[in-house]
Amino acid sequence: MEIWAVGKDVILPRAKTIRNMKRFFILTFTTTAALTSMAQNEVPDTLVTTQHLHEVVVKGEKPQIKGHDGIMVVDLPNIVKDKPVTNILEALGYLPGVIDNNGMIGLAGANSVTIILNGELTNMPLQNLYQLLYTTPIDRLKTVEVMYTAPAKYHVNGAVINVVLKTPTPLDGLQGQVRAGYNQSHYGSYGGGIAATYAVKDWTFDLNYGLARSKSWNHEETFSNHLFDNRRTMIEDNMHRISECWSNTIYAAVSYKNFRLTYNGQIKSSAKGSSLSDGTLGNFTNNYTYDGPINYHNIALRYSSPIGLTVGGDYTRYSESRNQSLFQKNDYLLGELNKQDINRWHIYLDQQHQLGTWQLNYGIEYQRADDSSSQKIDESEGFSGTTSENVADAYIGLQRSFDCGLSFNLSAKGEYYHNTYQHNWNFIPQLGATYYPTPKSIFQLNMSTIRVYPSYWELRNGTSHINPYSKVLGNPALQPYLNYSGQFSYIFSQKYVATLYVQYADKATVQLPYQSPNELSLIFQTINMNYTKIAGLNLNVPFNAGFIWNATATANIFNQRQKADRFHDISFDNKKWIFYGELNNSFRFSQNSPVSLSVDLTYLSPSIQGIADLSSLWKVDAGVKWRFGKKRSCELDLQANDIFNRWSPTMTINHAGQDYRMKVHDMTRNLKLTFIWRFNGFKPKATEIDTSRFGTGN
């Protein structure tokens, strides 16, 4: 389990619960150009006339969304051209159906979404990929494909956002961008980076490097009215968490004809943190330090042959060693040493054939991960050893387009999963279809099945102490769960989108606090529920008033139900109707104005997470973008996010003897200033590393 998450920020105890709450917020929620022509009248041959015509103005609106094979192709660069965004990660928040919750990307109607680059899975941990997208300029973005059902050839189950980048050519020469920024929240964070591309003959080179110094602050109040030994004991706790680190993120790629070699990595140094709590049980300090840098390295090789054969593989190395010391005032209570070393190998082979109007594709894939982790609590050995995980699959897929406007992709995959504790076989079908009777009316149907795996650390039988009352337990019996989903979308005039969706997650997981009836102890442990069911409707409506005002309204209303017959030793069946609304606005003073403004409003009604009820949330974001310099090669962006600091929830549990409340007072308000200089006509390129399964915390 993961009480310390590595990635964008170092997160201290209870972060998994807070992150799950934030992820829930995430999980819960083109016309052709019209041309004006001039009517012309016939003039007799014998009549010579001279006529001065008024200026003819041809106006057209560029399509925002196109569809084929169950895929939405979105002209995202055009959508965000006036928004105060400087990188790919920020731009993705303006995709139809996409929800950007403080930098975390979700897709309405989908359990989760995977981001890939140019049709290739990066195999990067989530936080690393987010960092890479954050350091990649927006100008190199060509288009974005949104797939609720990704064809099996992408080696991704479920929803996918495919970021398609512009390819440099030898005529471009060396192009690049330099970026520097400062972010003021409770504490100040700062960083910078460089992105560059170069092409010569059959070679292309890409480099993206970012360096950031981050420091975060979180605050939670908890009230646990614990029933033990036939009486109630109120245990209050007021916790502040501070974390800081230096983060180096590197992405480098070289291509020669049909070969491509890629390296991506993240090295976090000087990482440390502490949690300071005071309350009923006294004053406690939990200090976290690392014996060395947190290392993530991934190297991948891919070859695409002219006959439709693609073969590739990658190797991932992850390591961390974290020390924890718990004190009550100045008295030492206990210490923990948590280590994790992961080696993961992944290979695949794909073949594609064009059989007339049909496209046939099939392939195989294999992945092995060896997790050598250990935990030592003072002088006693918590656990130690190596756990191996093996995943093998084979797939076959068909793709076809018809003259009537119907196109589809269909695939089926058989998967075998095995680790030290369990093994199973899975059948994973996928269907994506598009039908457009006219260019203004596009219908899409998607159906998919995905298997969601727990983090490596959660499968360990370890214990992490927050204080003498609260602790986090591992769960070797934790099972992966299957999520079935379906989406039916209607795209009108290639910009308005309505999506009706359903989801069913069999044995979905949740981590929430539980008051033990056997001892005065609060337990955090990830367990399997019976299921989670969601059904809803998402609407995305862009509109404008000339060049002055451009806006997009999003409304997502859905019903969620979560049921568990065995949540520790109790049961629950929690359900609620939930509404998510968002209004994004951008303003320009003139058609060619170098300055643009934005104001975004967001609201989420009361919601649920497992046995818990969550309060409503709302926020207001604003920003300004100024382009200046020769050919407007310089850019200055100022963003104020969550101006009123209201995007933090209150969680309440009051069921079957459980009586618990957590109020989150995180500093979600921040002010960010970014300066960008582009040289040699650079048009930025898009590049989330997924560390969701790595790390020694829960």
N, C-alpha and C positions, 0 to 999 in steps of 0.2 A: 504494500500500500504506500501511498505517496504523500507524506505530510510535507515533504520538501520537494518542490518542483524545480527542475532546472530549465532554463530557457530565457525568456525575455527578462524576467526578474527572478531573484531568489525568493522563495516563498516559505514562510515558517509554518508551524503547526496549525491545523484546521484549514489549511489552504485548499485541500482537496474538496472539503465540503463547500467552501465559498466558491471554488472554481466550478463545482457541479451546479451550484445555484446559478452562476453566471452562464454556464453552458446551456442550462434549461431555457434561459431567456432567449438564448440564441436559437435552441431547437424549436421553441414555440413560435414561432411566427413563420410586318412593318410595311407602312405603306410604300408603294413605289412613288417616285417623284412625280408630282402633278405639275404639268407644264401648261402655261397659258399661251395660246397661239392667237394670231391675228387673222380675222376673216378677211379674205381678199375677194374683190368683185372684178368681173371681167370688164375690160375697156375696149371699145371698138377699135379695129386696126387703123381706121382713118382719122381717129381723134387723138391729137397729141396734147397731153395735159401735164402740168407740173404740180405736184402735191407735196407739201412738207408734212412729214409724219411726226407725231409726237414720239418721245422716247418709249421704246418697247422694253418693258421690264419682265423678265422671266423669273418667276419665283417657284421654288421647289423645296420640299422637305425631305431630307435624306432619311431613308428607312433606318429605324433603330434596331429592329429585330427581324430576322429571317428564320425560317425553319426547314429542316430536312431530317429524315431518319429518326425522329423523336428528339432532335437536338435544336436548342435555341441558339442562333448565332447573333451576338449582340455587338453593336458598334459602340463599345464602351468609350473609346477615345473621344468620340463626338459628344457623348452624354456628359462627360466630366470636364470638357474643355474650359468651362467657366467656373468650375468648382475649385475651392482652395485645397486641392490635393496635389501632392508632389511625387507620389510613388504608387506602385501597383496595389499594395495592400489597402491603402485608403480608397483607391478608385473602385475596388471590388465591392465596397459597401453601397455603390450606386447601381449595381446590377438588379434587374427585376427579380423580386422574390428573395433577394439576399439581405440578410440582416447583419450589420456590423455593430457588435456590442463591445465597445471599448477595444477595438482591434481584433476581436475574435469573430470569425466568419461563419455564418450559418445560412441555411437555405430553407425557406418556409415549405413545409410539406415533406421534408427529408429528415431522417434520423440524424445524419451527419453528412458532411460534404468533404471530398478530397480534392485538393488543388494539384493539377499536373501542368507541366510546361511543354508546349509544342507536342502534345499527345503522348508524352513520356512521364511515367511515374518517377518522382525524384527519390522516394524512399528516405526522405529527410524527416526527422522528428518535427512535430507540429510547430513548436516554438522556433526552431531553426529556420523552417520554411517561411514563417511569418517575418522573421528578421531579414531574410533574403528578399522577400517581396517588398519590405519596407525600405530597403536600400536600393531597389531597382527603380529607375526613373519611369515616369508615365509615358514619355515620348516614344519609347521603343515598342509600345504596345500596339499590335496590329488589330486584333479582335479577341473576343472571349466567347467560348462555347459553354453553354449551361446544359448539362445532361442529368436529368433525374435518374436515368438508367444508362450507365456507361456500357458499351459493348465489351464483351469479355476480352477482346484483343488489347484493351488498355490495361489489363491486369488489375482492375479496380472494381470492387463490388459497390453498387449503389450510386449515389449522386456524385457528380464530378463537375468541377469548374476547370476548363482547359484554357490556360492562358497562352495565346498564340502571339509570338514575338516577330518583329520584323527581322529579316536576315540581312546582315551587312554584305556589301559588294565591294570589289576592289576599287571601284570609282569613288567610294565614300572616304577612303583613307582612314586615318586614326580619328575616331570620334569618342567623345566622352563627356562626363558630367562630374562635377565636384559638389558635394553637399555638406553643409554644416548646420546643426540645429541645437536648440536649447528647450527643455521642457520643464516648466515649473509647476509642480504639484505641491504636496506637503514639503517635499525636498526637491532640490533641483537635480535634473539629469541632463546630460549633454552627449553629443557624439557627432560623427561625421563619416563620410565615405566617398568612394570614387567608383565610377562605373565606366568601362571603356570597351570598345569593340574595334576589331581590325580584320580586314580580309585582303588576301593576296593570292591570285590564281585560284587553286582549289582548296586553299586553307582559309579557315575563319577562326578568330580568337575572341573569347569573351572573358572579362574579369570584373568581379564585383566584390569590393571589400568595404566592410563597415566596422567602425570602432565606437563603442558606446560605454559611458560610465553612468550607471543607473543606481538610484537609491529610492526605495519605496517605503511607504508607511501605511499600516492598516490598524483599524481599531474595532474591537467587538466587545459588546456587553452580553453576558449570558446569565440567565436565571433558571436554575435547575431545582424544581420542587420535587425532590427525590423521595419516593415511597420505599422505605426499607424497614423491616422489622415492625410492620404494622403502624408506622408513624411517618409523617412527612418532615423532611429536613430541607430547608431552603439553602442552596449553595449558590452564591453570587460570585461572579468573576468579571473583572474589567481588564481586558488584555490589549496591549499595544504591541505591534510587530514591526520590526525594522529590518530591512535587508538591503544589501548593496553588493555590487560586483563590477568588474570590467568584462566586456564581452567583445570578442573578435569573431566576426563572421566572414567567411571566405567562400566565394563561388568562382570556379575557373573552368573553362571548357575550351577544347580545341577540336576542330573537325577537319577531316581531310576526305574529300569526296563522300563516300558512304560510311566512313568511320567517325565515331564521336567518343571522345574521352572526357569525362567530367569528374571534378572533385568538388565536394562541398563539405564544409566543416565549421565547427564552432568551438572556441576555446574560452572558457570563463575562468578568470583569475581573480585573486583577492576577494573571493566570494565569502561572505559571512553574514550572520544575522542574529537576532535575538528577539525573544518574546518576553515582555514584562507584564506580569499580572498581579493584581491585588484583589482581595475579596474575603469571603467567609473563612477560607482555610489559611489565609495569610498572604504574604508577598513572595512571589516566585520569579526566578529568572532562568530562562532557557537559552543557552548560548550555542550557536552552531558555527563551526569552522570546518574548513576543508584542508586535508593534508597536502593537496596540490591542486592544480587546475582541473576543472571538469572538462573532459575531452570528448568530442564527437567528431568522427571522421568517416567519410563515405567516398568511395571511388567507384565509378561505373564506366563500363565499356559497352558500346552498341554498334552493330553493323547491320546495314540494310542493303540487301542485294537487289540487282535489277529484276530478278525473277520473282519478287514478292516475299523472299525469305528474310526474316529479321531474327537475329540472335544477339543476346546480351546478358549481362550479369553485373552484380555489384557486391562490394564487401563493406560492411559497417563495423566500426569499432567504437565502443562507448565505455567510459570508465569514470568513476568518482569514488572518493573516500571521505566520509563526513563524520565528524566528531560532534557529540552532543553532551553538554554538561548542565545538569539541573541543580539549582541552588534554592534554598529557602532563606531569604535574606542573605547572610554570608556563609550559611552552613551548606556544605556539599551533600547532596542527596544521592545522586547516581550519575553514571556516565555511560554513553553508548558509542560504539564504533560501527558504522554501517558502511559496507563496501559493495560496489557493484561493478562487474566487468562483463561486458557482453560482446561476443563475436557473432556476427550474422552474415551468412552467405546466401545469395539469391541469384538464380539463373533462369532464363526463359528462352523459348524458341517459338516463333510464330511463322505461319505460312499463309499467304493470301493468293487466291486465284480469281481471275475474271472469266466467268463462264457465260459469255453472251451478255445479257442484261442482269445476270446474277453475279454477286460477289460472295465467294466462299472463303472463310478464314478459320483456321484451327491452330492449336498450339498446346504446349505443356509448360509447366512452371514448377520450380522446387525452391523451398526456402528452409534453411536450418539456422537455429539460434542456440548458442550455448551461453547460459546465464550463470556465471560463477559469482555468487553473492554470499555475503556473510554478515552476521550481526553478533556483537559481543557486548554484553551488559556487565560492566565492571569486570569482575574476575570470572563470571559464569559465561559459558558459551551459549548464545541464543540459537544460532543455526549456522551451518556452513556446508557448502557443497555446490555441485554443478547440476543445473537442470537444463535438459535439452528439449527443444521444441522443433518439430518437423511438420511442414505443410507442403503437400504435393497436390497438383490439380491438372486436369486436362479439359479443354473446351473445344466447342465447334460453334460457328456462327454463320448466319446468312444475312445478306443485305441486298435490297432491290428497290428500284424506283420505277413507277409506272407513269404513263402519259396522262392518266386521269388526275394526277396530282397526289397520288398515294406513294409514300416511301416508308420503309421500315428496316429495322435491324433486329434480329432474333438470335439469341445465343443460349447455350446451356453448358454449365460447368460442373464437373464432378470433383469434389475436394476431399482429401484425407488429412485429418489433423491428429497429431499425437504429441503428448508431452509426458513428463514423469508420472502425472496423476491420472490422466485420462486419454482416450482416443475416440474419434467418431468419424463417420462419413457424412458428407453434406452434398445435396443436390441444389445447385443455384441457377435458376432460370432468369433470363433478362429479356424484356421486350420494350422497344421504343418505336413508335409509329407517328407519322405526320401525314395529314391530309389537308390540302388547300384547294377548295373548289374555285376560289378567286384569290388574287394576291392580297386582298384585304381581309380575308377570313382564313385563318390557319388553325387547325385542330391537332392537338398532340396527345398521345396516350403513352404512359410509361408504367411498367410494372417491374419490380426488382426484389431480390432477396440478398441480404448481406449478413455476414457473421461478424460480430464484434468481439474482440479478444480483450481480456483484462491486461493490466500492466504486469510486467515480470515481477515486480516487487510485491504486488498484491497477492501473488500465488505463493509467496513465502510465508512460513509459519513464524513470523516475527512480531515483536511488540515494541511500540514506540510510545514513550511517556511524554505527555504534555505538562502534567503536574501530578501530584499524588492522587488526584481525583479522576482525571481524564487520560485516556490512553487509546492508541490506535492498534488494532489487531489485524494481522494478515489472515488470509483465508485460502488454504490449499484446495478446498473443495469448490472454489469459485469456478463457474462454468462460463465459456463463451455463450453469447445468446444470438438468436436469429431475429432479424428485423425484416418484416415483409411490408412493402409499401406500394402504393399505386397513386398516380397523378393524372388528371385529365385537364388539359389547358386549352383555353381559347385565346388566340392572339388576334386582335382586331386592328386593322390599319397599320400593322407591323410596329405597334408601339404600346397598345393597351393589352394587358395580360390578366386573365382570370384563371386561377388554378384551384380545382377541387381535389382534395387529397385525403388518403387514409393511411394509417400506419398501425402495425401490430408487432410488438417486440416480445417474443416468447422468451421468458426467463431473463428479462431485462434486469440490469444491476443498478444498485443505489447504495450510497454511503451516507448515513445519517446518525446522529447521536442516539444512544439507547441507554436508559437508566436501568442498570442491572438490579433484579430483585434479590440477588444473593449477597451483594456487598454494596457498600456505598462507593460506586464506581460508575463513571460515564464512559461508554464504549463506542468508539467509531470503528465500523467494520463494513467493508463492501460485501453485499450479499445479493443473491438472485431472488427476484420477485416472481410471482406467477406470470404477469404480463403488464405491458403498458399499451393502451389503445388511444389513438388520436384521430379525429376526423375534423376537417375544417375547410375553409375557403379563403384564398389569398387574392387580393385585388391590387394591381399596380397600374396607376393612371398618371401619365405625364401630361402636362399642359403648359401653355406659355402665353404671354402677352407681348408679341413682337420680340425684339431683342432685349427688352428691358427686364422682363421677369420670366424665369424658367423654373418650373416646379414639378415635383413628382409626389403623388399621394399613395401611400401603402396602407391597406387595411387587411388584417388577418384575424379571423374569428374561428375558434376551434374548441372542441370538447375533448378533454383529456381525462383518462381513467387509469389509475395504477392500483394493482391488487396484489396482495401477498398473503397467503395462508399461513406462512411462517416467517415473520420478521422477528428473529431471535425466538422468543417464546410467546409472541402475540401475533395477531393478524390485523390487516386493515384493507379497506376498499375505498379509495379516495378519488373523487371525480369533481370536475368543475368546468364551466364555460369560461373561456379566456379570450381577451381581445388585445391585439397589438396594433398600434397605429403609428404612422410616421409621415411627416410632411417635410420634404427637402426643397428649399428655395434658393435660387441664385439670381443676382441682379447685376446689370451692367448699365453704365451711364450713357454709352453710345455703342454703335455696332462694332467699332474697332477700338473700344476703350481698353487700355492696358490694365485697368483695375476692375475686379469683380468681387462681389460680396455674396455671402451665403448665410442663411439662417435655417437650422433644422430643428424640428420638434418631434419628440418621441414619447409614447406612453404605453405602458403595459399594465393591464388590470391585475387584480389579485390572482394568484396561480398556485400550483401545487408542486411538490416534489416528494414522491413516496408518501409517507405518513404525515409529512409536514405541509403546512399552509404558508404561502409567501405573500407579502404585502404588495400593493401596487407600486409602480415606479414611473417616474417621468424625468425628462431632461430637455435642456435647450442648449444647442451648439451653435456657434457662429464663427465666421472666418472671413478673411480678406486676402486676395491674391493680387500682386502687383508685378507685372512684367516690364522690364526696362533694359536699357543698354542697347548696343548695336545689334540690330535684328532681333531685339528682345531676347538676348541670350542669357540674361539674368532674371531671376525670379525671387520674390520675397513673399513668404506666406506666414500669416499670423492666424492661429486657431485658438479659440476658447471653447473647451469641451465641458459639458455638464456644468454650466455657469452657476446654477443654484445648488449643486452638489446633492442631487436627490436620486441618483441612480444606485442606491444601496438598499437592500431588502431587510425586512424583519421576518424571521422564520419562527413559526409557532407550532408546537406539537402538544396536543391535548386529546389523547385517545388511549383507552385501555390502560389507565393508570399512569401513562407517561405525561409529564407536565414540564415542558421545557420551552424557553424562548431565547432566541439570539437576535440581537439588534446589531447590524453592521453599520459602522460609521466610517467606512473607507473614504479616503480623499479621492473621489472620482473626478473632481474639478481639476482642470489643468489648463495651462496657457503654454502654447507651443509656437516657437518662432523658428522658421527654416529659411536658409539662404541657399540658392542653387545657381551655379554658373555652368553653362553648356558651351563646349568648344568644338569648333569645326562642324557646326550645323548638326550637333548630336540630337538624335531623336530617341529618347529614353526607351529602355527595354524592360520587359517584365520578367522578373524571375521569381508558406508556412512550412520549416523543417519539422517533422512530426515526432517529437519526443514523448508522445502520449504514453508509450509503453516503457519508457526508460525512467530511471530515477529511484532514489532510495526512500522517497516519502510518499504519503497518501493523503 
